[in-house]
Amino acid sequence: MSDRKLCMCCMSPVPAGALACPSCGYNGSQQNPEGLLPIGSRIGKGKYLIGRAEEIHTECVDYIAFDVSGYRTCTVREFLPAGGIVRVKGEMAMQPISGAEKRFRSGLNRFASAYGSMRDLPEECSVPKVHDLIQQNGTAYAVIDKFSGMTLRELLRRNGGTLSVAQTQIVMEPVMDALEAVHAKGLFHGNISPDNILINNNGDVRLDEFSVGDTPSTQKAVGFCSPECESGEKAQAIGDVYSLGAVFYRCVLGVAPQDGVQRKNFDTLTTMAEMSEDVPEEVSAAVWNAMLVNKANRTASVRDFRRALRGEPPAEDAGSVVSQLFYSSEEEAANAEEQKKRRNRWRYLSLISICLLGVMTAVYFVSVESAKRERERRRAEEQENLPQSLTVEAPDYRGKKISETDLDTLSFDFVVITTHAEGTEEDVIVNQDPYPGTEMEPDHRTITLFVNRIKETAVMPDLIGLYLPNAEQLLDGYGIKYEVVFEEAEDKFPGLVYEQSVEKGTEIDLTETVIIKIQPDPFDPDMDGVPDAEEETEETG
C-alpha cells in the first residue's frame, strides 16, 4: 500500500500519481462545509480517519471514515445539533452556544446513552451496528458499520410502485423485530418512512436515521409521521406503530397516506380494503387501527400490530380465558387449526418470496456494479484528470415566503403544491421534496414546494393514469370539486383517468368544477358507462 492512498470521498484505494479517484472522480478540491470536521482529521486516538460529510441531519452529521486498525470503511456519526453548538474555524473542539448549554448537555447524554444501548443489541437486529462510542472534542461520536443498499422507496419504484401484501410483510418483518428490540430499551425512532428503510444485495434490511437527541427533527416524512410527533412531541412507541401502518399503506396501495396533522382537521383516509379488493380484511383492519389519529384508541405496540396483521387479538387479551372462549366448541377448534395451517402455508410462501426477492436484488446490484466498472474503465482510458460529480445538493426553502424567495430556476425545476398548515402565514413554504441537502442528479432536479395557502385556491394535481378511487381521494384532499365522465377511448385501460379538464400545475378557484374522463369498465357495474334504469327513464321522459 506504499504507492497507494485513500480517496477521502469514498475511501477506495487511489493509485499514486492519480489526479482523481478512479471510483468516484473526487480530486480533493471539495472540502467539508465550515463548522464540520475537516477532511483528513482523526478521532479515537487516531484510530478513525475522517472523510467527506455524507449527510447532515437535524442533530448529527454522518462522515465516511476509515478504521485504520480494522482496515475497513465505516460511518462516523457526530452529535452536532443545529443551533446548539459551534466549532471554531480550523479547529476540532466545539462548545455550546451561550444559553443552550443545558439543552446541549441533555441531548449529548441521550445521544451517548442511546448509541451505547444500540451497541448492546444482538448482531442480527436490523438497526445500525454500533462498534464504538467516543467522547472527544466536547461532543460524542458513534462509529457505525457501512451499510450499502437501496431504500424501500427505490425498491418500490423499480417494482412498479407497489409490493404485494406478502412482499411488504417480508420486508417489514425485520423492521418490526428491530423496533421491538429498541423499544424494549426505551429508544424510539419517530420518523419511519420508505426513505430510511434500506435493503442490500443480500436481502438484509436496515432501519436507519434514529432520532436520539433532544432536538425534535424538523424533516418529518409527510404522510408517515404520527400526528403528535409531527406536531413536535417526542417520539414514542405508539408513534412508531403509526409509521409502520403508513409504510404498509404506501407499499401495498402505491399512494402515501394523508398527512397526519391534516387528518386532525379533515380526515379523508380510506381503508386499504376499500382501495383494493386484494387486501385481506385483517391486514386492512390492522393498518387502520395502527393509524388512528387519536393515539388513545390506536394499536399500542409493535407486538400487537404484528398480531393484528395475522388476525389475532392483542397480546394482553390472549390468555387462557380467551382461549376457552375461542375454542368453546369443536367447530371453533377446527377453525383455529385451519387458521394455523394457513399461517404455516403463508410462512412457506414467504420464505420462497424472500429467496426470490434476494435473487432479484442481487442481480440488480451485480448489473449495476458491472456497468459501474465498465464506465470507470473507459473513463480511465480516455482521460487522466477525471471530472467531478455533477450532483448538487437541494437548497433549503422551508420557512420562506415563496413570493419573496429567489428560486434558482437555472439549476432546478419547481413544482408548487398548495396545502393548509394551521398557524402558518400565507404563502410560506412549509415543506419540500427532496429534503434540503439531498444530492440531486443532473436529470432529476425537480423540487416540489408545499406552500401554505389560506385563500380558496389549489394547484391541480396530475390525475392521468390513476384509478378512480385514488383520483377522488386526491381531489377531495385538495378540496377540488369534480365531475366524473365515463367515455370510451381507444387504447385506454378500464377504470383509469385518461383526461382532465384542467391541466396539472394550474392554480384554480375551488368554486370551479373539474371534469375527469374515465375509460368504462364493462365488468364493473359502477364504471360501465351505462346509465341506471331510473336515470335512463328520466332522460327519455
C-alpha positions in Angstrom: 0.0 0.0 0.0 3.1 2.3 0.0 2.3 3.5 -3.5 -1.4 4.0 -2.9 -3.6 6.4 -0.9 -7.3 6.5 0.1 -9.9 8.7 -1.5 -11.4 10.9 1.1 -14.8 10.8 -0.6 -15.4 7.0 -0.9 -12.4 5.5 0.9 -11.4 3.5 -2.2 -7.6 3.0 -2.9 -6.2 5.6 -5.3 -3.0 4.8 -7.3 0.0 7.0 -6.6 0.1 9.9 -9.1 -3.6 9.8 -10.0 -5.2 13.2 -10.2 -8.6 11.9 -9.2 -10.3 8.8 -7.7 -11.0 6.2 -10.3 -14.1 5.1 -8.4 -15.9 8.4 -7.7 -14.0 11.1 -9.5 -13.1 13.1 -6.3 -9.9 15.1 -6.8 -9.5 16.7 -3.4 -10.8 20.2 -4.2 -14.1 19.8 -2.4 -13.9 20.2 1.4 -16.4 19.7 4.2 -18.6 22.8 5.0 -17.4 25.2 7.6 -18.2 24.0 11.1 -17.8 20.3 10.3 -14.8 18.1 10.9 -12.0 18.8 8.3 -11.2 16.1 5.8 -8.2 14.1 7.0 -8.8 14.7 10.7 -8.7 11.8 13.1 -10.6 10.8 16.2 -10.4 8.0 18.8 -6.7 8.3 19.4 -6.0 8.3 15.6 -8.0 5.1 15.0 -10.6 6.7 12.7 -9.7 8.8 9.6 -12.5 11.3 8.7 -13.5 11.8 5.1 -16.3 13.7 3.3 -19.5 14.6 5.2 -22.2 12.3 3.6 -25.4 13.5 5.3 -26.3 16.4 7.6 -29.2 15.6 10.0 -31.0 17.9 12.4 -28.9 16.7 15.4 -25.9 15.0 13.9 -23.6 14.6 10.9 -22.5 11.4 9.1 -19.0 11.2 7.8 -17.5 8.5 5.7 -14.5 7.2 7.7 -11.8 4.6 7.7 -11.0 2.3 10.6 -7.2 2.2 10.5 -6.8 -0.7 13.0 -9.6 -2.8 11.5 -8.8 -1.7 7.9 -12.4 -1.2 6.9 -14.7 1.7 5.8 -17.3 2.8 8.3 -19.6 5.7 9.2 -18.8 8.2 12.0 -21.8 10.0 13.3 -21.0 13.2 15.2 -23.5 14.7 17.7 -23.9 18.2 16.3 -27.4 19.7 17.0 -28.4 22.6 14.7 -28.3 25.9 16.6 -26.8 24.4 19.7 -23.0 24.2 19.3 -20.2 25.9 17.3 -16.8 24.8 16.2 -14.1 27.4 15.8 -12.8 27.6 12.2 -9.8 25.4 11.7 -10.2 23.6 15.0 -11.9 20.3 16.0 -13.0 21.2 19.5 -16.6 22.6 20.0 -18.5 24.4 22.6 -22.3 25.0 23.2 -23.8 28.4 22.3 -24.4 30.6 25.3 -27.8 29.9 26.7 -28.0 26.4 25.1 -25.6 24.6 27.4 -28.3 22.7 29.4 -30.2 21.6 26.3 -26.9 20.5 24.6 -25.7 18.6 27.6 -29.1 16.8 27.9 -29.0 15.9 24.2 -25.4 14.7 24.3 -26.2 12.4 27.3 -29.2 11.0 25.4 -27.1 10.5 22.2 -24.4 8.6 24.2 -26.9 6.6 26.1 -28.9 5.7 23.0 -26.0 4.5 20.9 -24.5 2.8 23.9 -27.7 0.8 24.2 -27.7 0.1 20.4 -24.2 -1.3 20.7 -25.6 -4.0 23.1 -28.3 -5.1 20.7 -28.0 -8.5 19.0 -25.9 -8.7 15.8 -29.0 -9.8 13.8 -31.1 -6.8 14.9 -31.8 -4.6 11.8 -30.5 -1.3 13.1 -27.2 0.5 12.6 -24.4 -1.7 14.0 -22.6 0.5 16.6 -18.9 -0.7 17.0 -17.5 2.2 19.1 -18.6 5.2 21.1 -16.1 8.1 21.6 -16.2 11.2 23.8 -14.0 13.8 22.2 -13.9 17.5 21.1 -16.6 18.4 23.5 -19.1 16.1 21.9 -19.7 12.4 21.1 -19.2 10.1 18.1 -20.8 6.8 17.2 -18.9 4.5 14.9 -21.3 2.6 12.7 -20.7 -0.1 10.1 -21.2 0.8 6.5 -24.4 -0.5 5.0 -24.9 0.0 1.3 -28.3 -0.7 -0.3 -31.3 0.8 -2.0 -34.1 2.5 0.0 -37.5 0.9 0.2 -38.7 3.9 -1.9 -36.3 2.9 -4.6 -37.4 -0.7 -4.4 -41.0 0.4 -4.8 -40.1 2.5 -7.8 -38.3 -0.4 -9.5 -41.2 -2.8 -8.8 -43.8 -0.6 -10.5 -44.7 1.5 -7.4 -46.2 -1.2 -5.1 -45.5 -4.5 -3.4 -47.9 -7.3 -2.6 -49.2 -7.7 1.0 -46.9 -10.8 1.3 -43.9 -9.0 -0.1 -44.5 -6.0 2.2 -44.7 -8.3 5.3 -41.4 -9.9 4.3 -39.6 -6.6 4.1 -41.2 -5.2 7.2 -40.7 -8.3 9.5 -37.0 -7.3 10.3 -38.1 -3.7 10.8 -40.7 -4.8 13.4 -38.1 -7.1 15.0 -35.7 -4.1 15.3 -38.4 -1.8 16.7 -39.4 -4.3 19.4 -35.8 -4.6 20.4 -35.1 -0.8 20.6 -38.5 -0.1 22.3 -37.6 -2.6 25.0 -34.5 -0.4 25.7 -36.6 2.8 25.9 -35.5 4.0 22.4 -37.8 5.2 19.7 -37.4 6.2 16.0 -40.0 8.9 15.5 -39.8 9.3 11.7 -40.0 5.9 9.9 -40.6 6.1 6.2 -39.6 4.3 2.9 -36.6 6.6 2.8 -34.9 5.2 5.9 -35.6 1.5 5.4 -32.6 0.1 3.4 -32.2 -3.3 1.6 -28.9 -4.6 0.4 -27.9 -7.1 -2.3 -28.2 -10.0 0.2 -31.8 -9.1 1.1 -30.8 -7.7 4.5 -33.0 -4.9 5.8 -31.8 -2.0 7.9 -33.8 0.7 9.7 -31.7 3.9 9.9 -31.9 7.5 11.0 -33.0 7.2 14.6 -33.7 10.4 16.4 -31.7 10.1 19.7 -31.1 13.6 20.8 -33.4 16.1 22.5 -33.8 18.2 19.3 -37.1 17.2 17.5 -36.4 16.5 13.8 -37.8 19.2 11.5 -37.6 16.9 8.5 -40.7 14.9 9.1 -41.8 12.4 6.4 -45.1 13.8 5.3 -47.8 11.1 5.5 -45.7 8.7 7.5 -45.1 10.6 10.8 -47.8 10.3 13.5 -49.8 13.5 14.1 -48.5 14.0 17.6 -44.8 13.5 16.6 -45.2 15.8 13.6 -46.7 18.5 15.9 -43.4 18.4 17.9 -44.0 15.8 20.6 -41.1 13.5 21.5 -41.0 10.1 19.8 -42.9 7.2 21.4 -43.6 3.6 20.6 -47.2 4.3 19.7 -45.9 6.9 17.1 -43.7 4.3 15.5 -46.7 2.0 15.2 -48.5 4.7 13.3 -45.5 5.0 10.9 -45.4 1.2 10.4 -49.0 1.3 9.3 -48.4 4.2 7.0 -45.5 2.3 5.3 -47.7 -0.8 4.8 -50.3 1.5 3.3 -47.9 3.1 0.9 -46.2 -0.2 -0.2 -49.4 -2.1 -1.0 -51.6 0.7 -2.4 -48.9 2.8 -4.1 -50.0 6.1 -2.6 -48.8 7.9 0.6 -51.4 8.3 3.3 -52.9 11.7 4.1 -50.6 14.0 6.3 -51.2 13.3 10.0 -51.7 16.9 11.0 -54.2 17.5 8.2 -56.1 14.4 9.3 -56.8 16.1 12.7 -58.9 18.8 10.9 -60.2 16.9 7.8 -59.7 13.2 7.6 -60.1 11.7 4.2 -58.0 8.5 4.7 -59.7 5.4 3.2 -59.2 1.8 4.4 -56.9 -0.4 2.4 -59.7 -2.9 1.8 -61.8 -0.1 0.2 -59.0 0.8 -2.0 -58.1 -2.7 -3.1 -60.0 -5.9 -3.0 -56.7 -7.8 -2.9 -56.0 -6.7 0.7 -57.2 -9.1 3.4 -59.6 -7.7 5.9 -57.4 -8.5 8.9 -54.5 -6.6 7.2 -56.7 -3.6 6.4 -58.1 -3.5 9.9 -54.6 -3.8 11.4 -53.2 -0.9 9.4 -56.4 1.2 10.0 -56.1 0.7 13.8 -52.4 1.5 13.8 -53.1 4.8 12.0 -55.9 6.2 14.2 -55.4 9.9 14.8 -56.4 9.6 18.4 -53.5 7.7 20.0 -55.7 6.7 22.9 -57.5 4.3 20.6 -54.5 3.4 18.4 -52.7 0.0 18.5 -50.3 0.5 21.3 -47.3 -1.7 20.5 -45.4 -3.3 17.6 -46.2 -6.7 19.0 -50.0 -6.1 18.9 -49.7 -4.7 15.4 -48.0 -7.9 14.2 -50.7 -10.0 15.9 -53.4 -7.9 14.2 -51.8 -8.4 10.8 -52.4 -12.1 11.4 -55.9 -11.6 12.6 -55.0 -12.4 16.2 -56.2 -10.5 19.4 -53.8 -8.2 21.3 -51.2 -9.9 23.4 -52.7 -8.7 26.7 -56.0 -10.4 25.8 -54.5 -13.7 24.7 -54.8 -15.7 28.0 -56.3 -19.0 29.0 -59.8 -17.5 29.5 -59.7 -16.0 26.0 -58.5 -19.3 24.6 -61.5 -21.1 26.2 -63.8 -18.5 24.6 -62.2 -19.0 21.2 -62.4 -22.8 21.4 -65.6 -23.3 23.2 -66.8 -25.7 20.6 -65.3 -28.4 18.4 -66.2 -26.5 15.3 -64.3 -23.4 16.5 -61.3 -25.5 17.5 -61.3 -26.9 13.9 -61.4 -23.4 12.5 -58.5 -22.4 14.7 -56.5 -25.4 13.4 -57.3 -24.4 9.8 -56.1 -20.9 10.5 -52.8 -22.4 11.9 -52.3 -24.4 8.7 -52.9 -21.3 6.6 -50.3 -19.4 8.6 -47.8 -22.2 8.1 -48.5 -22.1 4.3 -48.1 -18.3 4.4 -44.7 -18.7 6.1 -43.6 -21.2 3.5 -44.7 -18.9 0.7 -43.0 -16.0 2.5 -39.7 -18.0 2.6 -39.9 -18.5 -1.2 -40.7 -14.8 -1.7 -37.7 -13.8 0.4 -35.4 -16.0 -1.7 -36.9 -14.6 -4.9 -36.5 -11.0 -3.6 -32.9 -11.7 -2.6 -32.1 -13.1 -6.0 -33.7 -10.1 -7.8 -31.9 -7.7 -5.6 -28.6 -9.5 -6.1 -29.0 -9.5 -9.9 -29.8 -5.8 -9.8 -26.7 -4.9 -7.7 -24.4 -7.2 -9.8 -25.6 -5.5 -13.0 -25.2 -2.0 -11.5 -21.7 -2.9 -10.3 -20.7 -4.3 -13.7 -21.9 -1.2 -15.5 -20.1 1.0 -13.0 -16.8 -0.9 -13.5 -17.1 -0.6 -17.3 -17.7 3.2 -17.1 -14.7 3.5 -14.8 -12.5 1.6 -17.2 -13.5 3.7 -20.2 -13.1 6.9 -18.2 -9.6 5.9 -17.0 -8.6 5.2 -20.6 -9.9 8.5 -22.0 -8.5 11.0 -19.5 -6.3 11.3 -16.5 -8.0 14.2 -14.9 -11.5 12.8 -14.1 -14.4 15.3 -13.9 -16.0 16.0 -10.5 -19.5 14.7 -9.8 -22.3 16.8 -11.3 -24.6 16.2 -8.4 -25.8 19.2 -6.4 -27.5 19.5 -3.0 -31.1 20.6 -2.8 -31.3 24.1 -1.1 -33.5 24.7 1.9 -36.6 26.8 1.0 -38.6 25.9 4.1 -40.0 28.7 6.2 -39.6 31.3 3.4 -42.3 33.1 1.6 -42.5 31.9 -1.9 -43.3 35.4 -3.2 -40.1 36.8 -1.6 -37.8 33.8 -2.5 -35.4 33.9 -5.4 -35.9 30.4 -6.8 -32.8 29.1 -8.6 -34.6 28.3 -11.9 -31.4 27.9 -13.8 -30.4 24.9 -11.7 -33.7 23.4 -10.7 -37.3 22.9 -11.9 -40.0 23.6 -9.4 -43.5 22.2 -8.7 -45.6 24.2 -6.3 -48.4 22.4 -4.4 -50.7 24.3 -2.1 -51.5 23.0 1.3 -53.0 24.3 4.5 -51.0 24.5 7.7 -52.6 25.8 10.9 -50.7 28.7 12.5 -48.6 29.4 9.4 -48.6 32.6 7.4 -49.9 32.9 3.9 -47.5 31.8 1.0 -44.9 30.3 3.4 -43.1 27.2 2.2 -43.9 24.6 4.9 -42.1 21.6 3.3 -40.2 20.4 0.3 -39.3 17.2 -1.6 -36.5 16.3 -1.7 -35.3 17.4 1.7 -32.5 20.1 1.9 -29.0 18.6 1.5 -30.2 15.7 -0.7 -27.9 15.1 -3.6 -29.7 15.5 -6.9 -28.6 14.1 -10.3 -28.4 16.4 -13.4 -31.5 14.7 -14.9 -33.5 14.7 -11.7 -33.5 18.3 -10.4 -37.2 18.9 -9.7 -38.0 20.3 -6.3 -41.6 20.1 -5.0 -42.6 23.0 -2.7 -45.6 22.8 -0.4 -46.9 26.3 0.1 -49.4 27.3 2.7 -52.5 28.9 1.1 -55.3 30.4 3.0 -57.2 31.7 0.0 -59.7 29.4 -1.7 -57.4 28.2 -4.5 -55.5 25.0 -5.2 -53.0 23.7 -7.7 -54.4 21.0 -9.9 -52.6 17.6 -9.3 -51.8 15.1 -12.1 -54.6 12.5 -12.2 -53.7 10.8 -15.5 -53.2 7.1 -15.0 -54.8 6.9 -11.6 -57.7 4.6 -10.7 -60.9 6.5 -9.9 -60.8 5.9 -6.1 -57.2 7.3 -6.0 -58.1 10.3 -8.1 -61.2 11.1 -6.0 -59.2 10.8 -2.8 -56.6 13.2 -4.1 -59.2 15.7 -5.3 -61.1 15.5 -2.0 -57.8 16.2 -0.2 -57.3 19.4 -2.1 -61.0 20.4 -1.8 -61.4 20.5 -5.6 -64.9 19.9 -7.0 -65.1 17.4 -9.8 -67.4 15.5 -12.1 -66.7 12.1 -13.5 -67.5 11.3 -17.1 -67.3 7.7 -18.4 -66.3 7.9 -22.0 -64.7 5.2 -24.2 -61.3 5.9 -25.8 -59.0 3.7 -27.8 -56.0 2.0 -26.1 -57.1 3.2 -22.6 -57.1 0.9 -19.6 -60.5 0.4 -18.0 -61.1 2.3 -14.8 -58.2 4.7 -15.2 -58.3 8.5 -15.7 -57.1 9.4 -19.2 -58.1 13.1 -19.4 -58.7 16.0 -17.1 -60.2 19.4 -18.0 -57.7 21.4 -16.0 -54.0 20.9 -16.8 -51.8 19.7 -13.9 -50.0 22.5 -12.1 -52.7 25.1 -12.9 -54.0 27.1 -10.0 -57.7 27.0 -9.9 -60.5 28.5 -7.8 -62.1 26.0 -5.5 -65.6 27.0 -6.8 -64.7 25.6 -10.2 -65.6 22.0 -11.2 -63.0 19.8 -12.9 -64.1 17.2 -15.4 -62.2 13.9 -15.3 -62.8 11.2 -18.0 -62.6 7.5 -17.1 -62.4 4.6 -19.5 -65.5 2.5 -18.8 -65.0 -0.9 -17.2 -67.7 -3.4 -18.6 -67.1 -5.7 -15.7 -67.7 -3.1 -13.0 -71.4 -2.0 -12.8 -70.3 1.3 -11.3 -67.9 2.0 -14.2 -69.7 0.5 -17.2 -70.7 3.9 -18.6 -74.3 2.8 -18.9 -76.9 4.9 -17.0 -79.1 3.1 -14.5 -82.6 2.3 -15.4 -84.1 5.2 -13.4 -81.6 7.7 -14.9 -82.4 6.4 -18.4 -86.2 6.8 -17.8 -85.7 10.3 -16.6 -83.7 11.2 -19.7 -86.1 9.6 -22.2 -89.1 11.1 -20.3 
